[in-house]
Amino acid sequence: MPATAWIGPAIIAALVTGLLGLLRDWLQSRKSSREERKRTALRDERRQKVSAALLAEIAAFEEAFVEQDLQRNSEEISARFAGDPNFKPVLFRQKWDFIYEQLVPDLGLLGPERLVPVVQFYGQLARVSTMIEDMRSDSFGRDLSVERKQAIYADYIGMVLRATQDACAAREALSDVIDKG
């Protein structure tokens, strides 16, 4: 059999092999795209769930303080300090960051434009909690002058007011995720 007799079937075999390779690559690409869309959808769903949980926790914080006139409260407590040098305000330990602490591994899903206000809010909450613990200590009521206690309590009120502003910014950033749904 002459050599030219093999050329036609070899070309056809090469074309079929090439077409099968292209078909395989195209099918694999479609499968990868479908898997990527599924991963993106799952990531978006998780981002929405994380945002909704954080929004609920932030709303609970805001609700606790929205009804209070913090400035008037500060003035009343300051007057009580002046009237009784041993006065110590009742400040409850409050755990406003339980959900946040559970979701720390997922916070990266939020993206920096949402993450920054959320972290700022929870950082301010940590500072408020530290201030509360300081004012709950025995030395606060016993060892400090009236003026120093008044100044510390005024700082505490300022920190809570800042936390309410940070809560508003975090809520706005997270609401964007929920609205885009």
PyMOL commands that set and color helices and strands:
alter all, ss='L'
color gray80, all
select helices_A, chain A and resi 4-66+70-83+98-110+112-136+138-143+146-180
alter helices_A, ss='H'
color red, helices_A
deselect
rebuild
show_as cartoon
